[in-house]
Amino acid sequence: MDTDEECSIFLQLSENDPFFDEKKKLLRCKGFNPKERIYLRCSSEPHWMNDTVKTLLQIARIIQLNELELYFAEEDASVEFYSSRNELEALNSIILLTDKSLSSCQHSHTNMLQGLRQTILDLISDFGDQNNLKGVLEKYHSCEKEEHLIKWGKSHGAKTQLKIAYVEGAGRGMIAEKDLKVGDIALEIPVSIIISEELVLETDMEIQSTSPPFIF
C-alpha cells in the first residue's frame, strides 16, 4: 500500500503463466524478481521519470513474452526489444496498472501517476509513428462478398470500426475507418455468430467454393 511519501507500481508474473519458470529465470538474469514494486519518487534529476519507465518496461516486456519471443530471448538475455506485439502489450499493461493505481491513490500521488500515464501514452504514439508502414490501397479489387458479411454481422450485433481493403503487396485485410486511440475497441463480435473451423467441418451444407472462407 502507498503511503503519503511513497507511490508505487506493482508488477507480478502470474504463477499460472505457462512459461513461469522460463520468465522467472529471465527476470532474474536482468536483476528482477517475479514480484516487483517500483517506487515513483520525484527527483531533482531531469531523467528520473524516463529511468523509472525504463525499469517498468524491462519487467513488463518479459511478463508479456509469448512462446516464440521467449525462445529467442533465452538465446540472448541481453536483448531489450523483442517484437512490436510485445512492446505494445508491455506498454498497455503499464497503462492498466497506472489506471488501477489512479483509481485508489491518495490525492498527493495523482499528478505523479498522471505524469507516468502520459509518458507511456507518448511512447505508444511514438512507437506507432516509427513503425507505421503506409500501404497503398488497391482500389480495383472487389470486396463485395466481404462487405456483405460485415453487413450481416452488424445486423446480428457485431460492432466494428474497420473496413475491408486490399493493400498492395499484402493482399486482403482490414484497416481502420478512422484513427483509433489507445483503449478504443476496433471489433466486437457476439459469441453466437462466430464462425469457427469446427462448426464449418460439422455443417451439413455443401461447400462448393475452393477459396478459403473469410473468418474474423
N, C-alpha and C positions, 0 to 999 in steps of 0.2 A: 504493500500500500504506500502511496506517495505521502510525504509529509509537507509541511509548509516550505521547507528548504529544498526538498528533492522532488524531482519529477522524472519518471522513467517509462521506458517501453519494454515490455516483457515478451521475449521470443522463445518459443518452445518447439522442439522437434517431437512430434507425436510418437509415442511408443507403439502406436498402431500402424505407423508408416511401414510399408512392406520392405523398405530399404533402410530401416532404422539403424542397424549396425554399421552399414557402409557409410551412411551420412554422419553418424556419430564419430566414426574414425576420421572422416574428412574434416569435420568441425574441429576436432582436437588437434589435427595437423596444423590448423590455422590459429590455434590458441583459444578456441572457444569450447563451450560445453553444450549439451543438448538443451539445457535451460539457461538462458542468459537474460539478465536485466541490464539494460543500457540506460544509464542515467543522463538526463539532459540538464546540463548546468551552464548557465550563461557565463561567458568568459570574456575578458578583455581582448583575447586573441581573436583576430578577424576571421579565422577559418574554423572556429570551433563547431559551427553547425555543419559545415562540409565534412569535417572529420567524424562527427557523430553519424551522419548519414552514410559515410563510407563503411563504418563499422556495422551499422544496421544492415546494409546491403550485402556485406560479406556473409553474414549469417543467413539472411533471408534467401539469398541465391542457393545456398546449399540445401536449405529446408525444402525449396521448391524444385529441386532437380528431379527429372524423370529418369527412367532406367537407362536410356541411351546417353543422356548428358552425364549421368553419374559414372558410366563406364569410362568415358573419356576423361572425366575429372579425376578419377582414381589413377589413370595413366600418368597424369601430370598435375600434382597437387598445387603447383604454383599458379595455375590458371585462375583468373578472376572472372572473366566473361565466358559464359557457357553457351548461350543461344539467345536469340531475340525473344523467344517464348519465355524462357526462364527469367530474363531481365524484366519483362513486363509483369510476370507473375510475382516476382520479388518486390518490385516497386508497389504493385497493387496491394500486396499483403501488408506492407508498412502503412499504406493509406488506411486500410481497415483497422489495424491496431491503433493508429493515431486517432481515428474517429471514435473507437471504443474508449480510449482514454479521455477524449474531449467530452464524452457524454457523462463522465463521472468525476472529472478532475476538479480540484479546487480552483477558485477564480484566479488565483495568483499564477497558475500554470497555463492558463488559456492562451495567452499570447505566444508562449514558447511552443506549445503544441501546434498552434495555427501556423507558426513560422515553419515548423518541421513539415507540416502537411503541404504548405505552399512550395517548399523546396522540392519535395517529392513530385508534386504535380508539374513543376518546371522541368524536372528530369524526364518525366514521361513525355512532355511536349517536345523537348529537345531530342529525345530518342526517336520519336515519331518523325521529326523533321529530317534527322540524319539518315533514317532508314526508309524514307518514303520513295518508293520506286513508281514513278508515274507511268502507268501503262497506256498505250494507245488503243482506244476502243475501236473495234471493227464494227462499223455501222450497218454493214450489208448482210450480216448474219441474222437469220430469223430466230427469234426466241419465243415464238408464238405458243408452242406447246408448254414451255416452262412458265410463261406468263399466265396461261390458263390454270396451271397447277397452283400458282401463287394465289390467283383469284379464288380458286376453290378453297384453299387453305384459309384465306381471310374470311370467307363465308362460314367457316366452321370454327372460328375463334382464334386463328393464328394472327399474330401481330408482327410486322416487320418494318424496318427502316432500310431494307436492302432491295436491290433490283438485279435482275439477270443481265449479264453483259458478256460479250466476247472481247477478250483482251489480246492484242497482237503478241504472239509468241507464247501465250499461256493457255489460250482456249477459253472455254465457257466457265463462268464463275459468277460470284455475286459481289457487287460493290455497294457502298453506302450511298443512299439517296442524298445525304447531306452530311456535313461534318458532325461526327459523334464525339461527345465529351466523355471523360473518364466516368464510368459508372452508368452510362447510357446502355439500355438494352437494345441490341440490334435485332434479335429474333426471338419470339416466344411461340412455341408450338404446343398445343394441348396434347397430353399423352394419348388421348383417344384417337388422334388422327395420324400418329407417327407410323410411317411405312417402314417396316424392318425387313431384312433379308429373310428372316424366319417366317414372317407372315406371307411373303411372296411365294416361298417354297411350299407352304401349306395350302395355298389357294387352289380352288378347282378351275380357275379361269385359265384359258389357253393364252399363253404369252407368245405372240407371233413375231414381235419385233426382235431383231437381233442386237439392237443397240442397248446399252446399259440403262436401267431406269434412273431417273433423276430423283435422288433421295436427299432430303435436307440433312 
